[in-house]
Amino acid sequence: MPKLTVKIDTSLCIAAATCVGIAPHLFQINDEGYSEVVESGDMRGYEHTFEVSDADATSIEEAVESCPTRAIASRPA
């Protein structure tokens, strides 16, 4: 399984929740009104590193591409 780092830039996040619509098991809107990764893994603020299935990696890429403000980024860990 690939290991990815997913980062949410809260200065860009407008809580459009397209990421939640694409992958509700991976993203949620938190109490501060920003998207966040549901998976715990290795977490540093809004940056998370964790192992994902190939299907989840595809969902994360779709969420990255669908974010209207480009607030989500992912890269191999």
mmCIF file of the N, C-alpha and C atoms, coordinates in Angstrom:
data_MODEL
# 
_entry.id   MODEL 
# 
loop_
_atom_site.group_PDB 
_atom_site.id 
_atom_site.type_symbol 
_atom_site.label_atom_id 
_atom_site.label_alt_id 
_atom_site.label_comp_id 
_atom_site.label_asym_id 
_atom_site.label_entity_id 
_atom_site.label_seq_id 
_atom_site.pdbx_PDB_ins_code 
_atom_site.Cartn_x 
_atom_site.Cartn_y 
_atom_site.Cartn_z 
_atom_site.occupancy 
_atom_site.B_iso_or_equiv 
_atom_site.pdbx_formal_charge 
_atom_site.auth_seq_id 
_atom_site.auth_comp_id 
_atom_site.auth_asym_id 
_atom_site.auth_atom_id 
_atom_site.pdbx_PDB_model_num 
ATOM 1   N N  . MET A 1 1  ? 0.846   -1.182 0.000  1.00 0.00 ? 1  MET A N  1 
ATOM 2   C CA . MET A 1 1  ? 0.000   0.000  0.000  1.00 0.00 ? 1  MET A CA 1 
ATOM 3   C C  . MET A 1 1  ? 0.889   1.242  0.000  1.00 0.00 ? 1  MET A C  1 
ATOM 4   N N  . PRO A 1 2  ? 0.526   2.230  -0.810 1.00 0.00 ? 2  PRO A N  1 
ATOM 5   C CA . PRO A 1 2  ? 1.334   3.450  -0.851 1.00 0.00 ? 2  PRO A CA 1 
ATOM 6   C C  . PRO A 1 2  ? 1.163   4.282  0.425  1.00 0.00 ? 2  PRO A C  1 
ATOM 7   N N  . LYS A 1 3  ? 2.184   5.042  0.722  1.00 0.00 ? 3  LYS A N  1 
ATOM 8   C CA . LYS A 1 3  ? 2.135   5.953  1.858  1.00 0.00 ? 3  LYS A CA 1 
ATOM 9   C C  . LYS A 1 3  ? 2.110   7.366  1.287  1.00 0.00 ? 3  LYS A C  1 
ATOM 10  N N  . LEU A 1 4  ? 1.116   8.162  1.700  1.00 0.00 ? 4  LEU A N  1 
ATOM 11  C CA . LEU A 1 4  ? 0.950   9.511  1.203  1.00 0.00 ? 4  LEU A CA 1 
ATOM 12  C C  . LEU A 1 4  ? 0.981   10.527 2.327  1.00 0.00 ? 4  LEU A C  1 
ATOM 13  N N  . THR A 1 5  ? 1.390   11.732 1.996  1.00 0.00 ? 5  THR A N  1 
ATOM 14  C CA . THR A 1 5  ? 1.238   12.872 2.893  1.00 0.00 ? 5  THR A CA 1 
ATOM 15  C C  . THR A 1 5  ? 0.185   13.768 2.263  1.00 0.00 ? 5  THR A C  1 
ATOM 16  N N  . VAL A 1 6  ? -0.843  14.085 3.034  1.00 0.00 ? 6  VAL A N  1 
ATOM 17  C CA . VAL A 1 6  ? -1.924  14.956 2.580  1.00 0.00 ? 6  VAL A CA 1 
ATOM 18  C C  . VAL A 1 6  ? -1.906  16.203 3.454  1.00 0.00 ? 6  VAL A C  1 
ATOM 19  N N  . LYS A 1 7  ? -1.929  17.367 2.811  1.00 0.00 ? 7  LYS A N  1 
ATOM 20  C CA . LYS A 1 7  ? -1.887  18.625 3.544  1.00 0.00 ? 7  LYS A CA 1 
ATOM 21  C C  . LYS A 1 7  ? -3.070  19.494 3.149  1.00 0.00 ? 7  LYS A C  1 
ATOM 22  N N  . ILE A 1 8  ? -3.716  20.089 4.147  1.00 0.00 ? 8  ILE A N  1 
ATOM 23  C CA . ILE A 1 8  ? -4.807  21.034 3.932  1.00 0.00 ? 8  ILE A CA 1 
ATOM 24  C C  . ILE A 1 8  ? -4.272  22.427 4.275  1.00 0.00 ? 8  ILE A C  1 
ATOM 25  N N  . ASP A 1 9  ? -4.350  23.338 3.333  1.00 0.00 ? 9  ASP A N  1 
ATOM 26  C CA . ASP A 1 9  ? -3.942  24.728 3.560  1.00 0.00 ? 9  ASP A CA 1 
ATOM 27  C C  . ASP A 1 9  ? -5.165  25.487 4.053  1.00 0.00 ? 9  ASP A C  1 
ATOM 28  N N  . THR A 1 10 ? -5.232  25.743 5.356  1.00 0.00 ? 10 THR A N  1 
ATOM 29  C CA . THR A 1 10 ? -6.414  26.378 5.938  1.00 0.00 ? 10 THR A CA 1 
ATOM 30  C C  . THR A 1 10 ? -6.590  27.824 5.479  1.00 0.00 ? 10 THR A C  1 
ATOM 31  N N  . SER A 1 11 ? -5.530  28.448 4.964  1.00 0.00 ? 11 SER A N  1 
ATOM 32  C CA . SER A 1 11 ? -5.692  29.813 4.460  1.00 0.00 ? 11 SER A CA 1 
ATOM 33  C C  . SER A 1 11 ? -6.449  29.817 3.127  1.00 0.00 ? 11 SER A C  1 
ATOM 34  N N  . LEU A 1 12 ? -6.544  28.644 2.482  1.00 0.00 ? 12 LEU A N  1 
ATOM 35  C CA . LEU A 1 12 ? -7.271  28.526 1.220  1.00 0.00 ? 12 LEU A CA 1 
ATOM 36  C C  . LEU A 1 12 ? -8.618  27.811 1.363  1.00 0.00 ? 12 LEU A C  1 
ATOM 37  N N  . CYS A 1 13 ? -8.757  26.999 2.399  1.00 0.00 ? 13 CYS A N  1 
ATOM 38  C CA . CYS A 1 13 ? -9.957  26.175 2.567  1.00 0.00 ? 13 CYS A CA 1 
ATOM 39  C C  . CYS A 1 13 ? -11.184 27.053 2.833  1.00 0.00 ? 13 CYS A C  1 
ATOM 40  N N  . ILE A 1 14 ? -12.250 26.827 2.047  1.00 0.00 ? 14 ILE A N  1 
ATOM 41  C CA . ILE A 1 14 ? -13.502 27.541 2.247  1.00 0.00 ? 14 ILE A CA 1 
ATOM 42  C C  . ILE A 1 14 ? -14.623 26.580 2.656  1.00 0.00 ? 14 ILE A C  1 
ATOM 43  N N  . ALA A 1 15 ? -14.282 25.382 3.030  1.00 0.00 ? 15 ALA A N  1 
ATOM 44  C CA . ALA A 1 15 ? -15.226 24.349 3.469  1.00 0.00 ? 15 ALA A CA 1 
ATOM 45  C C  . ALA A 1 15 ? -16.292 24.064 2.415  1.00 0.00 ? 15 ALA A C  1 
ATOM 46  N N  . ALA A 1 16 ? -15.883 24.059 1.154  1.00 0.00 ? 16 ALA A N  1 
ATOM 47  C CA . ALA A 1 16 ? -16.811 23.702 0.083  1.00 0.00 ? 16 ALA A CA 1 
ATOM 48  C C  . ALA A 1 16 ? -17.231 22.244 0.200  1.00 0.00 ? 16 ALA A C  1 
ATOM 49  N N  . ALA A 1 17 ? -16.406 21.454 0.846  1.00 0.00 ? 17 ALA A N  1 
ATOM 50  C CA . ALA A 1 17 ? -16.677 20.047 1.165  1.00 0.00 ? 17 ALA A CA 1 
ATOM 51  C C  . ALA A 1 17 ? -16.735 19.141 -0.060 1.00 0.00 ? 17 ALA A C  1 
ATOM 52  N N  . THR A 1 18 ? -16.122 19.535 -1.156 1.00 0.00 ? 18 THR A N  1 
ATOM 53  C CA . THR A 1 18 ? -16.063 18.618 -2.296 1.00 0.00 ? 18 THR A CA 1 
ATOM 54  C C  . THR A 1 18 ? -15.254 17.386 -1.933 1.00 0.00 ? 18 THR A C  1 
ATOM 55  N N  . CYS A 1 19 ? -14.223 17.557 -1.117 1.00 0.00 ? 19 CYS A N  1 
ATOM 56  C CA . CYS A 1 19 ? -13.425 16.409 -0.670 1.00 0.00 ? 19 CYS A CA 1 
ATOM 57  C C  . CYS A 1 19 ? -14.270 15.443 0.148  1.00 0.00 ? 19 CYS A C  1 
ATOM 58  N N  . VAL A 1 20 ? -15.142 15.986 0.986  1.00 0.00 ? 20 VAL A N  1 
ATOM 59  C CA . VAL A 1 20 ? -16.026 15.145 1.797  1.00 0.00 ? 20 VAL A CA 1 
ATOM 60  C C  . VAL A 1 20 ? -17.007 14.406 0.897  1.00 0.00 ? 20 VAL A C  1 
ATOM 61  N N  . GLY A 1 21 ? -17.508 15.078 -0.123 1.00 0.00 ? 21 GLY A N  1 
ATOM 62  C CA . GLY A 1 21 ? -18.427 14.433 -1.060 1.00 0.00 ? 21 GLY A CA 1 
ATOM 63  C C  . GLY A 1 21 ? -17.772 13.307 -1.835 1.00 0.00 ? 21 GLY A C  1 
ATOM 64  N N  . ILE A 1 22 ? -16.497 13.473 -2.159 1.00 0.00 ? 22 ILE A N  1 
ATOM 65  C CA . ILE A 1 22 ? -15.757 12.455 -2.913 1.00 0.00 ? 22 ILE A CA 1 
ATOM 66  C C  . ILE A 1 22 ? -15.337 11.299 -2.018 1.00 0.00 ? 22 ILE A C  1 
ATOM 67  N N  . ALA A 1 23 ? -14.843 11.614 -0.839 1.00 0.00 ? 23 ALA A N  1 
ATOM 68  C CA . ALA A 1 23 ? -14.299 10.575 0.050  1.00 0.00 ? 23 ALA A CA 1 
ATOM 69  C C  . ALA A 1 23 ? -14.649 10.881 1.514  1.00 0.00 ? 23 ALA A C  1 
ATOM 70  N N  . PRO A 1 24 ? -15.920 10.680 1.890  1.00 0.00 ? 24 PRO A N  1 
ATOM 71  C CA . PRO A 1 24 ? -16.322 10.995 3.267  1.00 0.00 ? 24 PRO A CA 1 
ATOM 72  C C  . PRO A 1 24 ? -15.634 10.147 4.331  1.00 0.00 ? 24 PRO A C  1 
ATOM 73  N N  . HIS A 1 25 ? -15.089 9.008  3.920  1.00 0.00 ? 25 HIS A N  1 
ATOM 74  C CA . HIS A 1 25 ? -14.356 8.172  4.868  1.00 0.00 ? 25 HIS A CA 1 
ATOM 75  C C  . HIS A 1 25 ? -12.927 8.681  5.084  1.00 0.00 ? 25 HIS A C  1 
ATOM 76  N N  . LEU A 1 26 ? -12.494 9.653  4.258  1.00 0.00 ? 26 LEU A N  1 
ATOM 77  C CA . LEU A 1 26 ? -11.144 10.193 4.364  1.00 0.00 ? 26 LEU A CA 1 
ATOM 78  C C  . LEU A 1 26 ? -11.098 11.660 4.798  1.00 0.00 ? 26 LEU A C  1 
ATOM 79  N N  . PHE A 1 27 ? -12.155 12.424 4.490  1.00 0.00 ? 27 PHE A N  1 
ATOM 80  C CA . PHE A 1 27 ? -12.185 13.852 4.804  1.00 0.00 ? 27 PHE A CA 1 
ATOM 81  C C  . PHE A 1 27 ? -13.438 14.208 5.584  1.00 0.00 ? 27 PHE A C  1 
ATOM 82  N N  . GLN A 1 28 ? -13.322 15.238 6.415  1.00 0.00 ? 28 GLN A N  1 
ATOM 83  C CA . GLN A 1 28 ? -14.466 15.771 7.145  1.00 0.00 ? 28 GLN A CA 1 
ATOM 84  C C  . GLN A 1 28 ? -14.237 17.269 7.364  1.00 0.00 ? 28 GLN A C  1 
ATOM 85  N N  . ILE A 1 29 ? -15.299 17.979 7.707  1.00 0.00 ? 29 ILE A N  1 
ATOM 86  C CA . ILE A 1 29 ? -15.182 19.388 8.082  1.00 0.00 ? 29 ILE A CA 1 
ATOM 87  C C  . ILE A 1 29 ? -15.097 19.419 9.604  1.00 0.00 ? 29 ILE A C  1 
ATOM 88  N N  . ASN A 1 30 ? -14.065 20.079 10.131 1.00 0.00 ? 30 ASN A N  1 
ATOM 89  C CA . ASN A 1 30 ? -13.870 20.090 11.584 1.00 0.00 ? 30 ASN A CA 1 
ATOM 90  C C  . ASN A 1 30 ? -14.604 21.261 12.238 1.00 0.00 ? 30 ASN A C  1 
ATOM 91  N N  . ASP A 1 31 ? -14.474 21.370 13.551 1.00 0.00 ? 31 ASP A N  1 
ATOM 92  C CA . ASP A 1 31 ? -15.164 22.409 14.315 1.00 0.00 ? 31 ASP A CA 1 
ATOM 93  C C  . ASP A 1 31 ? -14.718 23.821 13.952 1.00 0.00 ? 31 ASP A C  1 
ATOM 94  N N  . GLU A 1 32 ? -13.507 23.964 13.412 1.00 0.00 ? 32 GLU A N  1 
ATOM 95  C CA . GLU A 1 32 ? -13.014 25.275 13.002 1.00 0.00 ? 32 GLU A CA 1 
ATOM 96  C C  . GLU A 1 32 ? -13.507 25.656 11.609 1.00 0.00 ? 32 GLU A C  1 
ATOM 97  N N  . GLY A 1 33 ? -14.195 24.731 10.933 1.00 0.00 ? 33 GLY A N  1 
ATOM 98  C CA . GLY A 1 33 ? -14.741 25.008 9.611  1.00 0.00 ? 33 GLY A CA 1 
ATOM 99  C C  . GLY A 1 33 ? -13.808 24.690 8.467  1.00 0.00 ? 33 GLY A C  1 
ATOM 100 N N  . TYR A 1 34 ? -12.775 23.889 8.723  1.00 0.00 ? 34 TYR A N  1 
ATOM 101 C CA . TYR A 1 34 ? -11.828 23.505 7.680  1.00 0.00 ? 34 TYR A CA 1 
ATOM 102 C C  . TYR A 1 34 ? -11.916 22.013 7.407  1.00 0.00 ? 34 TYR A C  1 
ATOM 103 N N  . SER A 1 35 ? -11.573 21.650 6.181  1.00 0.00 ? 35 SER A N  1 
ATOM 104 C CA . SER A 1 35 ? -11.467 20.231 5.865  1.00 0.00 ? 35 SER A CA 1 
ATOM 105 C C  . SER A 1 35 ? -10.287 19.647 6.617  1.00 0.00 ? 35 SER A C  1 
ATOM 106 N N  . GLU A 1 36 ? -10.408 18.387 6.987  1.00 0.00 ? 36 GLU A N  1 
ATOM 107 C CA . GLU A 1 36 ? -9.308  17.675 7.615  1.00 0.00 ? 36 GLU A CA 1 
ATOM 108 C C  . GLU A 1 36 ? -9.379  16.217 7.211  1.00 0.00 ? 36 GLU A C  1 
ATOM 109 N N  . VAL A 1 37 ? -8.259  15.547 7.350  1.00 0.00 ? 37 VAL A N  1 
ATOM 110 C CA . VAL A 1 37 ? -8.182  14.126 7.039  1.00 0.00 ? 37 VAL A CA 1 
ATOM 111 C C  . VAL A 1 37 ? -8.691  13.343 8.241  1.00 0.00 ? 37 VAL A C  1 
ATOM 112 N N  . VAL A 1 38 ? -9.572  12.389 7.982  1.00 0.00 ? 38 VAL A N  1 
ATOM 113 C CA . VAL A 1 38 ? -10.134 11.570 9.054  1.00 0.00 ? 38 VAL A CA 1 
ATOM 114 C C  . VAL A 1 38 ? -9.085  10.611 9.596  1.00 0.00 ? 38 VAL A C  1 
ATOM 115 N N  . GLU A 1 39 ? -8.313  9.998  8.709  1.00 0.00 ? 39 GLU A N  1 
ATOM 116 C CA . GLU A 1 39 ? -7.273  9.036  9.094  1.00 0.00 ? 39 GLU A CA 1 
ATOM 117 C C  . GLU A 1 39 ? -6.280  9.713  10.032 1.00 0.00 ? 39 GLU A C  1 
ATOM 118 N N  . SER A 1 40 ? -5.921  9.040  11.108 1.00 0.00 ? 40 SER A N  1 
ATOM 119 C CA . SER A 1 40 ? -4.984  9.649  12.051 1.00 0.00 ? 40 SER A CA 1 
ATOM 120 C C  . SER A 1 40 ? -3.551  9.584  11.550 1.00 0.00 ? 40 SER A C  1 
ATOM 121 N N  . GLY A 1 41 ? -2.966  8.413  11.440 1.00 0.00 ? 41 GLY A N  1 
ATOM 122 C CA . GLY A 1 41 ? -1.587  8.297  10.943 1.00 0.00 ? 41 GLY A CA 1 
ATOM 123 C C  . GLY A 1 41 ? -0.624  9.211  11.679 1.00 0.00 ? 41 GLY A C  1 
ATOM 124 N N  . ASP A 1 42 ? 0.401   9.671  10.989 1.00 0.00 ? 42 ASP A N  1 
ATOM 125 C CA . ASP A 1 42 ? 1.377   10.601 11.537 1.00 0.00 ? 42 ASP A CA 1 
ATOM 126 C C  . ASP A 1 42 ? 0.877   12.008 11.217 1.00 0.00 ? 42 ASP A C  1 
ATOM 127 N N  . MET A 1 43 ? 0.451   12.739 12.253 1.00 0.00 ? 43 MET A N  1 
ATOM 128 C CA . MET A 1 43 ? -0.244  13.995 12.039 1.00 0.00 ? 43 MET A CA 1 
ATOM 129 C C  . MET A 1 43 ? 0.563   15.172 12.563 1.00 0.00 ? 43 MET A C  1 
ATOM 130 N N  . ARG A 1 44 ? 0.628   16.238 11.746 1.00 0.00 ? 44 ARG A N  1 
ATOM 131 C CA . ARG A 1 44 ? 1.228   17.507 12.148 1.00 0.00 ? 44 ARG A CA 1 
ATOM 132 C C  . ARG A 1 44 ? 0.282   18.612 11.735 1.00 0.00 ? 44 ARG A C  1 
ATOM 133 N N  . GLY A 1 45 ? -0.594  19.037 12.627 1.00 0.00 ? 45 GLY A N  1 
ATOM 134 C CA . GLY A 1 45 ? -1.573  20.055 12.268 1.00 0.00 ? 45 GLY A CA 1 
ATOM 135 C C  . GLY A 1 45 ? -2.470  19.554 11.151 1.00 0.00 ? 45 GLY A C  1 
ATOM 136 N N  . TYR A 1 46 ? -2.459  20.227 10.035 1.00 0.00 ? 46 TYR A N  1 
ATOM 137 C CA . TYR A 1 46 ? -3.287  19.831 8.898  1.00 0.00 ? 46 TYR A CA 1 
ATOM 138 C C  . TYR A 1 46 ? -2.495  19.034 7.874  1.00 0.00 ? 46 TYR A C  1 
ATOM 139 N N  . GLU A 1 47 ? -1.402  18.432 8.301  1.00 0.00 ? 47 GLU A N  1 
ATOM 140 C CA . GLU A 1 47 ? -0.612  17.577 7.422  1.00 0.00 ? 47 GLU A CA 1 
ATOM 141 C C  . GLU A 1 47 ? -0.579  16.172 8.011  1.00 0.00 ? 47 GLU A C  1 
ATOM 142 N N  . HIS A 1 48 ? -1.008  15.195 7.215  1.00 0.00 ? 48 HIS A N  1 
ATOM 143 C CA . HIS A 1 48 ? -1.111  13.817 7.675  1.00 0.00 ? 48 HIS A CA 1 
ATOM 144 C C  . HIS A 1 48 ? -0.354  12.893 6.729  1.00 0.00 ? 48 HIS A C  1 
ATOM 145 N N  . THR A 1 49 ? 0.402   11.961 7.306  1.00 0.00 ? 49 THR A N  1 
ATOM 146 C CA . THR A 1 49 ? 1.092   10.944 6.525  1.00 0.00 ? 49 THR A CA 1 
ATOM 147 C C  . THR A 1 49 ? 0.557   9.588  6.956  1.00 0.00 ? 49 THR A C  1 
ATOM 148 N N  . PHE A 1 50 ? 0.082   8.804  5.981  1.00 0.00 ? 50 PHE A N  1 
ATOM 149 C CA . PHE A 1 50 ? -0.494  7.507  6.314  1.00 0.00 ? 50 PHE A CA 1 
ATOM 150 C C  . PHE A 1 50 ? -0.496  6.595  5.098  1.00 0.00 ? 50 PHE A C  1 
ATOM 151 N N  . GLU A 1 51 ? -0.643  5.307  5.360  1.00 0.00 ? 51 GLU A N  1 
ATOM 152 C CA . GLU A 1 51 ? -0.741  4.321  4.283  1.00 0.00 ? 51 GLU A CA 1 
ATOM 153 C C  . GLU A 1 51 ? -2.175  4.291  3.778  1.00 0.00 ? 51 GLU A C  1 
ATOM 154 N N  . VAL A 1 52 ? -2.319  4.215  2.458  1.00 0.00 ? 52 VAL A N  1 
ATOM 155 C CA . VAL A 1 52 ? -3.644  4.180  1.850  1.00 0.00 ? 52 VAL A CA 1 
ATOM 156 C C  . VAL A 1 52 ? -3.712  3.046  0.829  1.00 0.00 ? 52 VAL A C  1 
ATOM 157 N N  . SER A 1 53 ? -4.916  2.583  0.603  1.00 0.00 ? 53 SER A N  1 
ATOM 158 C CA . SER A 1 53 ? -5.118  1.600  -0.462 1.00 0.00 ? 53 SER A CA 1 
ATOM 159 C C  . SER A 1 53 ? -5.009  2.320  -1.801 1.00 0.00 ? 53 SER A C  1 
ATOM 160 N N  . ASP A 1 54 ? -4.896  1.557  -2.863 1.00 0.00 ? 54 ASP A N  1 
ATOM 161 C CA . ASP A 1 54 ? -4.861  2.169  -4.196 1.00 0.00 ? 54 ASP A CA 1 
ATOM 162 C C  . ASP A 1 54 ? -6.152  2.939  -4.470 1.00 0.00 ? 54 ASP A C  1 
ATOM 163 N N  . ALA A 1 55 ? -7.282  2.391  -4.029 1.00 0.00 ? 55 ALA A N  1 
ATOM 164 C CA . ALA A 1 55 ? -8.568  3.062  -4.232 1.00 0.00 ? 55 ALA A CA 1 
ATOM 165 C C  . ALA A 1 55 ? -8.618  4.388  -3.473 1.00 0.00 ? 55 ALA A C  1 
ATOM 166 N N  . ASP A 1 56 ? -8.119  4.388  -2.230 1.00 0.00 ? 56 ASP A N  1 
ATOM 167 C CA . ASP A 1 56 ? -8.102  5.632  -1.447 1.00 0.00 ? 56 ASP A CA 1 
ATOM 168 C C  . ASP A 1 56 ? -7.132  6.642  -2.040 1.00 0.00 ? 56 ASP A C  1 
ATOM 169 N N  . ALA A 1 57 ? -6.011  6.171  -2.582 1.00 0.00 ? 57 ALA A N  1 
ATOM 170 C CA . ALA A 1 57 ? -5.066  7.082  -3.239 1.00 0.00 ? 57 ALA A CA 1 
ATOM 171 C C  . ALA A 1 57 ? -5.745  7.767  -4.419 1.00 0.00 ? 57 ALA A C  1 
ATOM 172 N N  . THR A 1 58 ? -6.543  7.019  -5.159 1.00 0.00 ? 58 THR A N  1 
ATOM 173 C CA . THR A 1 58 ? -7.296  7.589  -6.281 1.00 0.00 ? 58 THR A CA 1 
ATOM 174 C C  . THR A 1 58 ? -8.316  8.608  -5.782 1.00 0.00 ? 58 THR A C  1 
ATOM 175 N N  . SER A 1 59 ? -9.014  8.290  -4.696 1.00 0.00 ? 59 SER A N  1 
ATOM 176 C CA . SER A 1 59 ? -9.994  9.220  -4.124 1.00 0.00 ? 59 SER A CA 1 
ATOM 177 C C  . SER A 1 59 ? -9.329  10.498 -3.640 1.00 0.00 ? 59 SER A C  1 
ATOM 178 N N  . ILE A 1 60 ? -8.165  10.372 -3.039 1.00 0.00 ? 60 ILE A N  1 
ATOM 179 C CA . ILE A 1 60 ? -7.439  11.552 -2.568 1.00 0.00 ? 60 ILE A CA 1 
ATOM 180 C C  . ILE A 1 60 ? -7.045  12.420 -3.759 1.00 0.00 ? 60 ILE A C  1 
ATOM 181 N N  . GLU A 1 61 ? -6.577  11.811 -4.824 1.00 0.00 ? 61 GLU A N  1 
ATOM 182 C CA . GLU A 1 61 ? -6.197  12.580 -6.015 1.00 0.00 ? 61 GLU A CA 1 
ATOM 183 C C  . GLU A 1 61 ? -7.416  13.294 -6.606 1.00 0.00 ? 61 GLU A C  1 
ATOM 184 N N  . GLU A 1 62 ? -8.562  12.625 -6.617 1.00 0.00 ? 62 GLU A N  1 
ATOM 185 C CA . GLU A 1 62 ? -9.799  13.264 -7.085 1.00 0.00 ? 62 GLU A CA 1 
ATOM 186 C C  . GLU A 1 62 ? -10.157 14.454 -6.198 1.00 0.00 ? 62 GLU A C  1 
ATOM 187 N N  . ALA A 1 63 ? -9.995  14.295 -4.889 1.00 0.00 ? 63 ALA A N  1 
ATOM 188 C CA . ALA A 1 63 ? -10.289 15.397 -3.963 1.00 0.00 ? 63 ALA A CA 1 
ATOM 189 C C  . ALA A 1 63 ? -9.346  16.572 -4.193 1.00 0.00 ? 63 ALA A C  1 
ATOM 190 N N  . VAL A 1 64 ? -8.073  16.277 -4.405 1.00 0.00 ? 64 VAL A N  1 
ATOM 191 C CA . VAL A 1 64 ? -7.083  17.328 -4.690 1.00 0.00 ? 64 VAL A CA 1 
ATOM 192 C C  . VAL A 1 64 ? -7.496  18.094 -5.946 1.00 0.00 ? 64 VAL A C  1 
ATOM 193 N N  . GLU A 1 65 ? -7.827  17.370 -6.999 1.00 0.00 ? 65 GLU A N  1 
ATOM 194 C CA . GLU A 1 65 ? -8.176  17.995 -8.274 1.00 0.00 ? 65 GLU A CA 1 
ATOM 195 C C  . GLU A 1 65 ? -9.511  18.727 -8.227 1.00 0.00 ? 65 GLU A C  1 
ATOM 196 N N  . SER A 1 66 ? -10.425 18.299 -7.349 1.00 0.00 ? 66 SER A N  1 
ATOM 197 C CA . SER A 1 66 ? -11.765 18.885 -7.288 1.00 0.00 ? 66 SER A CA 1 
ATOM 198 C C  . SER A 1 66 ? -11.880 20.073 -6.337 1.00 0.00 ? 66 SER A C  1 
ATOM 199 N N  . CYS A 1 67 ? -10.904 20.272 -5.490 1.00 0.00 ? 67 CYS A N  1 
ATOM 200 C CA . CYS A 1 67 ? -10.975 21.370 -4.522 1.00 0.00 ? 67 CYS A CA 1 
ATOM 201 C C  . CYS A 1 67 ? -10.992 22.704 -5.279 1.00 0.00 ? 67 CYS A C  1 
ATOM 202 N N  . PRO A 1 68 ? -12.035 23.524 -5.079 1.00 0.00 ? 68 PRO A N  1 
ATOM 203 C CA . PRO A 1 68 ? -12.150 24.758 -5.862 1.00 0.00 ? 68 PRO A CA 1 
ATOM 204 C C  . PRO A 1 68 ? -11.067 25.790 -5.558 1.00 0.00 ? 68 PRO A C  1 
ATOM 205 N N  . THR A 1 69 ? -10.445 25.702 -4.404 1.00 0.00 ? 69 THR A N  1 
ATOM 206 C CA . THR A 1 69 ? -9.403  26.675 -4.045 1.00 0.00 ? 69 THR A CA 1 
ATOM 207 C C  . THR A 1 69 ? -8.009  26.061 -3.999 1.00 0.00 ? 69 THR A C  1 
ATOM 208 N N  . ARG A 1 70 ? -7.907  24.799 -4.381 1.00 0.00 ? 70 ARG A N  1 
ATOM 209 C CA . ARG A 1 70 ? -6.625  24.068 -4.368 1.00 0.00 ? 70 ARG A CA 1 
ATOM 210 C C  . ARG A 1 70 ? -6.005  24.043 -2.958 1.00 0.00 ? 70 ARG A C  1 
ATOM 211 N N  . ALA A 1 71 ? -6.867  23.877 -1.959 1.00 0.00 ? 71 ALA A N  1 
ATOM 212 C CA . ALA A 1 71 ? -6.406  23.852 -0.574 1.00 0.00 ? 71 ALA A CA 1 
ATOM 213 C C  . ALA A 1 71 ? -5.816  22.511 -0.154 1.00 0.00 ? 71 ALA A C  1 
ATOM 214 N N  . ILE A 1 72 ? -6.034  21.473 -0.964 1.00 0.00 ? 72 ILE A N  1 
ATOM 215 C CA . ILE A 1 72 ? -5.553  20.129 -0.624 1.00 0.00 ? 72 ILE A CA 1 
ATOM 216 C C  . ILE A 1 72 ? -4.391  19.771 -1.541 1.00 0.00 ? 72 ILE A C  1 
ATOM 217 N N  . ALA A 1 73 ? -3.343  19.224 -0.958 1.00 0.00 ? 73 ALA A N  1 
ATOM 218 C CA . ALA A 1 73 ? -2.205  18.744 -1.726 1.00 0.00 ? 73 ALA A CA 1 
ATOM 219 C C  . ALA A 1 73 ? -1.827  17.365 -1.191 1.00 0.00 ? 73 ALA A C  1 
ATOM 220 N N  . SER A 1 74 ? -1.321  16.522 -2.076 1.00 0.00 ? 74 SER A N  1 
ATOM 221 C CA . SER A 1 74 ? -0.829  15.215 -1.636 1.00 0.00 ? 74 SER A CA 1 
ATOM 222 C C  . SER A 1 74 ? 0.467   14.912 -2.370 1.00 0.00 ? 74 SER A C  1 
ATOM 223 N N  . ARG A 1 75 ? 1.282   14.099 -1.698 1.00 0.00 ? 75 ARG A N  1 
ATOM 224 C CA . ARG A 1 75 ? 2.554   13.677 -2.288 1.00 0.00 ? 75 ARG A CA 1 
ATOM 225 C C  . ARG A 1 75 ? 2.951   12.361 -1.653 1.00 0.00 ? 75 ARG A C  1 
ATOM 226 N N  . PRO A 1 76 ? 3.757   11.570 -2.364 1.00 0.00 ? 76 PRO A N  1 
ATOM 227 C CA . PRO A 1 76 ? 4.253   10.336 -1.759 1.00 0.00 ? 76 PRO A CA 1 
ATOM 228 C C  . PRO A 1 76 ? 5.077   10.661 -0.510 1.00 0.00 ? 76 PRO A C  1 
ATOM 229 N N  . ALA A 1 77 ? 4.934   9.831  0.498  1.00 0.00 ? 77 ALA A N  1 
ATOM 230 C CA . ALA A 1 77 ? 5.674   10.055 1.747  1.00 0.00 ? 77 ALA A CA 1 
ATOM 231 C C  . ALA A 1 77 ? 7.026   9.394  1.686  1.00 0.00 ? 77 ALA A C  1 
# 
